[in-house]
């Protein structure tokens, strides 16, 4: 039983690695299950035994990438100093820096997420609970320090911040924006958003 499970896990990892590279190289829409299977060195049937389809594969590719992001954020966040607005800017800058390493992959994830059905195996865009928690914690710490006014709806602030973050990715295909440009834009947007919750 252990050998069989090890084999399934090895197949899963090969499929995810192949899909990750193909989605980045040629895009999510152009990549097919057959191409993923060929790149992974497994049969098409093995792919479908492991995953329901291409969208679920993309979801799992992104979930695996989140672990790397969390590890980096876990190293950075405890050492952040300064005002709440600067802490928020630092967290978002780390996020952009990680996702822009494979920008086509993340844009594919954004695009595909708008066509997903209510499939519980798929992690929907914007439902990254741990990341949202990091942003909420930064705001709550600002509240405790008197930098954020009482009565602020933390969940709404985080939702609007993430909406701006995702919207900014349009600039990659439209204007060829790089990570520095996206971080600069996000810095300005956070400044505007924070004006609405800051103590004056």
N, C-alpha and C positions, 0 to 999 in steps of 0.2 A: 504493500500500500504506500509506503514511504517513497519508494522508487517511482511509482506512478505519479505521485503528487509532485515530486521533484521534477519530473519530466514536464508536467503541466506548467509548473512555475517557470521552467527554462523556456518553454514555448511562449508563454505570456510575455516574458521579458524580451525575447527576440522580436516578437510581433510589435511590441510597444516601441522598441528602439528603431525598427524599420519604418514604422508609421511616422514616428516623430521626424525622422530625417526626410521622408518623402513629403510630408505636409509642409515642411520648411522649404524643400527644394522646388516642388512643382505646385504646391497649394493643396488644400483639402479637397476641393471639388474635382481636381484632375486625378488625384490618387485613387486607385481602385483597390478592392480587397485582393484581387489577383496580384497586383503589383506589390502590395504589402507582403503577401505570402511569399512571393518570389524573392523579394529582398531579404526576408527573414529566414529563408531556406526551409519553409514548412509548406504543407498542403493548404489549399483554400479551405478544405474541411476542418483542418486543425484550427484555423482562425475562427471559423464560425462555432466551433466547439467551445472556444474560450471566450468569445465576445459575440454580442447580438448583431453587431454591425459596425460600420465605419464611425458613426457618431459616438458610440460607446467607447471605441478605441481612442478617439480624440479626447474624450472626457477623462479617460484613465491616464493618457499621456500628460494632460494638464495637471491632474491630481498628483502624479509622481513629481512633476516639476515644482509643485507647491512645497514639497518637503524641503527642497533645496532653498527655496525662498524663506521658509520659516526658520531654517537653521541660520541663515544670514541675518534675518531680522532679530532672532533671539540673541545673537551676538551683539547687535548694534543697539537695540532699543533700551536695554538697561543702562547704557552709558550715555544716552542722550541728555544734554544739558540745555539750558536756555529757556526761552519763553515757549509756551504751548504752540504758538503758530510755527515756530522753528522746528519743534519736535515733529509736528505733523508734516512739514515740508521734508524733513529727513526721512521719515518712514516712506512717504510716497516716492522720493528720489531712489531709495533702495529698490522699491517695487519696479519702477520704470527700468532701472539699470539691469535688473534680472530679466524681465520680460523682453527687453529690446535685444537681448543676446540672440533671441530667435523670434524676431518681430513678425515674420510671416506666419509662424505657428500661432502666436497669440491673436493676431488679426483673424486667422481662420477660426479660432475658438469663439471669438466675438461674433463673427458672421454666422457660424453654425448654430450658436446658441439661440438665435432668434427663430429657428425652424424646428427646434426640438419639441417633442411631445412630452407628456407627463410620464417619462420613463425614470423610475427611481434609481436606475443604475447610472444615470447621467447626472453630473454635478452642474447645475445651471449657473450661468454667468451671474455674478453678484451675490452668490450664496456662500461665499468664502467666509465662514463664520469666524474662523480664527483671525483672519486679517481684519475683518470688521471689528472684532474685539480689541485688537491692538489700537486701532484708531479711536474707538470709544474710550479705552483706558487712558489714552493721551488727553482726551478732552476732559474726562473726569478728574484726572490729576490736575489739570488746569483750573477746574472748578474748585478743587481743594486748596489751590494756591491763590485763589482770588483773581485769576486771569480770565476766567469764563464766568459770565453772569449766572445767577441763580435762575432756575426754571427753564434752562435750555433743553430742547428735545435732542438728546444726543443721537438717537437713532436716525432722526431726520437729517441732522448735520452730516452724519456718515454716509447716508444714502445719496445726498446731493454731491458730496465730495467724490464718491465713487462714480457717479454719473458723469461728472466733469472729466475724471480720469479716463474713463472708457471713451467718451466722446472725442478726446484729444487724439486718439489713434487714427482718426480720419486723416490727419495731417501727414501720416506716413505715405499713403498712396496718393494723396492729392498734391502734396508739396515736397515729398521726400524728406520729411522732418527726421532728425536724428535724436538720440537720447538727450543730448544737452538742450535742444530746443523744447522737447516735451517737458523736461524738468523745469526749465525757465517758465514755461507757460503755466505749469501746475503751481509753481511758487506764487505767481501773480493771482491765480484763481483762489488759492488757499487764503491769500491776503484779503481778497474781496469777501470770501465766505466768512472768514474769521471776524471781520468787522461786525457781522450780524450777531455774533455771540460773545464778543469781548466786553469786558467791563471797561467803562470809560471814566 
